[in-house]
Amino acid sequence: MADEQGAPLDNEPYANGEDTTPQAGVLSQYVKDLSFENPNAPGVYQWQGQPQIDVQFNIGSTQIGDDAFEVVLKIDVKATAADKTAFQVELAYAGLFALRNIPEDQLQPFLLAEAPRILFPFARRVLADAVRDGGFPPLMLEPIDFGQLYVSQAEQSDALAFATPAGEA
């Protein structure tokens, strides 16, 4: 029946040759913002012991065209010892993604799970180099399972929406 109306079956091209297959591609990757602070230099290089390292990250996406999306992976790291800051790094690493024929229900999982997975190794290298260039051993972040984080966040959002009575937000 769908064939009678001219709609393609199973991602077959339309009669005019337009492709309906889902496609995703990385157009560009770039450092959007990078800040490294070493407020206690040169004394910090005499400190004894290992610093406590706090790593925070956030993911955001913005549609910038019909089929183009910017995904930003923001990583904030603060190393402290004896209640003093050894170093602090803030990195916003972004990627520009072209997405075509992606089903609506798959768009957000791609932008908030798959795209950050693609960007992370490059952001990790930039962060490690910044810390090393600041006079410290390179900071190698452990791999992050962005897919599982997305699922956890979605479950928490669903639980919160379910627990909030209608009309109260």
Long-range contacts (C-beta under 8 A, 24 or more apart in sequence): 11-101, 19-101, 20-101, 21-101, 22-100, 22-101, 22-102, 22-103, 22-106, 23-98, 23-99, 23-100, 23-101, 23-102, 24-97, 24-98, 24-99, 24-100, 24-102, 24-110, 24-114, 25-97, 25-98, 26-95, 26-96, 26-97, 26-98, 26-118, 27-68, 27-95, 27-96, 27-97, 27-98, 28-95, 28-96, 29-93, 29-94, 29-95, 29-96, 29-119, 29-122, 30-93, 30-94, 30-95, 30-96, 31-91, 31-92, 31-93, 31-94, 31-126, 32-72, 32-92, 32-93, 32-94, 33-90, 33-91, 33-92, 34-89, 34-90, 34-91, 34-92, 34-126, 34-130, 35-88, 35-89, 35-90, 35-91, 36-87, 36-88, 36-89, 36-130, 36-131, 36-133, 36-134, 37-85, 37-87, 37-88, 37-89, 38-86, 38-87, 38-134, 38-135, 39-85, 39-88, 40-84, 40-85, 40-86, 41-135, 44-84, 44-86, 44-87, 45-135, 47-81, 47-82, 47-84, 47-86, 49-81, 49-82, 50-81, 51-79, 51-80, 51-81, 51-86, 52-79, 52-80, 52-81, 53-77, 53-78, 53-79, 53-139, 54-78, 54-79, 54-80, 55-141, 57-144, 59-112, 59-116, 59-146, 61-111, 61-112, 61-115, 64-96, 67-98, 67-99, 67-100, 68-96, 68-97, 68-98, 68-99, 69-96, 69-97, 69-99, 69-111, 69-115, 70-94, 70-95, 70-96, 70-97, 71-95, 71-97, 71-111, 71-112, 71-115, 71-116, 71-119, 73-116, 73-119, 73-120, 73-123, 75-123, 75-127, 75-141, 77-127, 77-131, 77-139, 79-136, 86-136, 87-131, 87-134, 87-136, 89-127, 89-130, 89-131, 89-134, 89-139, 91-123, 91-126, 91-127, 91-130, 93-119, 93-122, 93-123, 93-126, 94-119, 95-119, 109-147, 109-150, 112-146, 112-150, 112-153, 113-146, 113-147, 113-149, 113-150, 114-146, 114-147, 116-144, 116-146, 117-146, 117-147, 120-144, 120-146
